[in-house]
Amino acid sequence: MGAGGAGGQITGRSGRVAELRIGKFKIDNPLTLFSEDKSGAFAGSEIQGNIGAMILSKFKALLDYGRERIILEPNSTLSDPIAPFSNGLKLAAEGSDYRTFRIDETLEDSPAREAGLQKDDVIVTVDGRPSTELTLSSLHEALEKPASHKLSIRRAGQTLQVTLTPRKLV
């Protein structure tokens, strides 16, 4: 989930579509989020979509200010699967600086559930790094790497330590 809009978080449905085409380039089975916001930046019809970091990382982006365009050149990762490992978390960025990361949902039979993470847990640190130093994108990127991650979470006034190890869910 991303951060945006007046409400401080984006709400929506996530899933996969068969393919995403950007010009002549095709990305198979990208993970998607369809905004259901009623107000804020992602509620208007002016925005048709938001290319996230996982998609954009497959390209070298050139900003041509004079012609008001963006040129995307594919890199060697274009054909690699997107997010082959998953943690089973649906996160929301909250607060005035969007640096409070609350667990909105955990998938059944996922690493998140196996680690004991629950809805409304707040991530305080990731591998010893304070979550306030992260963005939602960098947090997602870190937690999808196939390695064990030590998390401090806040739940009902208590701080708990858990280990989260992403894996392929399919």
C-alpha positions in Angstrom: 0.0 0.0 0.0 1.2 3.5 -0.7 0.9 6.7 1.1 -1.1 9.6 -0.3 -4.2 11.7 -0.2 -5.7 13.7 2.5 -6.5 10.6 4.6 -2.9 9.6 5.0 -3.1 6.2 3.3 -4.3 4.5 0.1 -7.1 1.9 0.4 -7.7 -0.5 -2.4 -7.7 -4.0 -3.8 -4.4 -5.7 -4.7 -3.9 -8.5 -7.1 -2.3 -9.5 -10.3 -3.1 -8.6 -13.9 -1.9 -10.7 -16.9 0.4 -8.0 -18.2 1.4 -4.4 -18.2 2.4 -2.7 -21.4 4.5 0.4 -21.4 5.1 1.3 -25.1 6.6 -1.7 -26.7 7.7 -3.3 -23.4 5.6 -6.0 -21.6 5.8 -7.0 -18.0 4.1 -10.2 -17.1 1.9 -10.7 -14.0 2.7 -7.4 -12.2 1.4 -7.0 -8.7 -1.3 -4.3 -8.7 -3.2 -2.0 -6.4 -6.5 -0.5 -7.5 -7.3 2.6 -5.5 -10.7 2.8 -3.8 -9.9 6.2 -2.2 -12.9 8.6 -2.1 -10.7 11.7 -1.5 -7.1 12.7 -1.9 -4.5 12.3 -4.6 -5.5 8.8 -5.7 -9.2 9.5 -5.8 -9.4 11.7 -9.0 -9.9 10.5 -12.5 -6.8 12.5 -13.7 -4.4 9.8 -12.5 -4.7 6.6 -14.5 -2.1 4.7 -12.6 1.1 4.9 -10.5 4.1 3.0 -11.6 5.7 1.7 -8.4 9.4 1.1 -7.6 9.3 -2.5 -8.6 8.2 -1.6 -12.1 10.3 1.5 -12.5 13.4 -0.4 -11.3 13.3 -2.4 -14.6 14.1 0.7 -16.5 16.6 3.5 -16.8 14.4 6.6 -16.6 15.5 9.7 -18.5 13.6 13.0 -17.8 13.4 15.2 -20.8 12.2 18.5 -19.3 12.4 20.5 -22.5 10.0 18.1 -24.3 8.0 17.3 -21.1 8.4 13.6 -21.4 10.0 10.6 -19.7 12.0 8.1 -21.7 12.2 4.5 -20.3 15.1 2.3 -21.4 14.8 -1.3 -20.2 17.6 -2.8 -18.1 18.7 -6.4 -17.7 16.0 -7.1 -15.1 13.0 -6.4 -17.5 12.1 -10.0 -17.9 12.7 -11.0 -14.3 9.6 -11.9 -12.3 8.4 -9.1 -10.0 8.5 -9.9 -6.3 9.0 -13.6 -6.5 9.3 -13.7 -2.7 6.5 -12.5 -0.5 6.1 -11.7 3.2 2.3 -11.8 3.2 1.9 -8.3 4.6 -0.4 -5.6 3.5 1.1 -2.3 5.0 -0.3 1.2 5.4 1.8 4.3 5.8 0.3 6.7 8.2 1.0 9.9 10.1 1.9 13.4 8.8 5.2 12.1 7.4 3.9 8.7 6.3 6.7 7.0 8.4 4.4 5.0 10.7 3.9 1.6 9.1 0.9 -0.3 10.4 0.0 -3.9 9.3 -3.3 -3.7 7.6 -3.6 -7.4 6.8 -1.7 -10.7 6.8 -2.3 -13.4 4.3 -3.1 -16.9 5.5 -0.3 -19.5 5.3 2.3 -16.7 4.8 5.6 -15.8 6.5 3.8 -12.9 8.2 1.4 -15.2 10.0 4.2 -17.7 10.7 6.2 -14.9 12.4 3.1 -14.1 14.6 2.5 -10.6 13.0 -1.1 -9.3 13.4 -3.4 -6.6 12.0 -2.7 -3.2 13.6 0.9 -4.1 14.7 3.2 -1.1 14.0 6.7 -1.8 12.7 9.2 0.1 14.9 12.5 -1.3 13.5 13.7 -3.5 10.6 17.0 -5.3 11.1 17.9 -2.7 13.8 17.1 0.3 11.5 14.3 2.6 12.8 11.3 2.6 10.6 11.2 6.4 10.6 14.3 6.2 8.3 12.4 4.2 5.7 9.8 4.9 3.1 7.0 2.6 2.3 8.7 1.6 -0.9 12.1 0.9 0.8 10.3 -1.1 3.5 8.5 -3.2 1.0 11.8 -3.7 -0.9 13.7 -4.7 2.2 11.0 -7.1 3.5 10.7 -9.0 0.1 14.3 -10.0 0.0 14.7 -13.8 0.7 16.5 -13.4 4.0 15.4 -13.4 7.6 14.6 -10.0 9.0 14.5 -9.0 12.6 11.5 -6.7 13.3 10.5 -4.8 16.4 6.8 -4.2 16.5 4.5 -2.3 18.8 1.3 -4.2 19.8 -1.1 -2.9 22.4 1.6 -0.9 24.2 4.2 -3.7 24.2 7.3 -4.0 22.0 7.8 -7.5 20.5 10.7 -9.0 18.6 9.8 -11.2 15.6 11.7 -12.8 12.7 10.2 -12.6 9.3 11.5 -14.7 6.4 9.9 -14.1 3.0 9.4 -17.0 0.6 7.6 -17.9 -2.6 3.9 -18.2 -1.9 2.9 -19.8 -5.1 
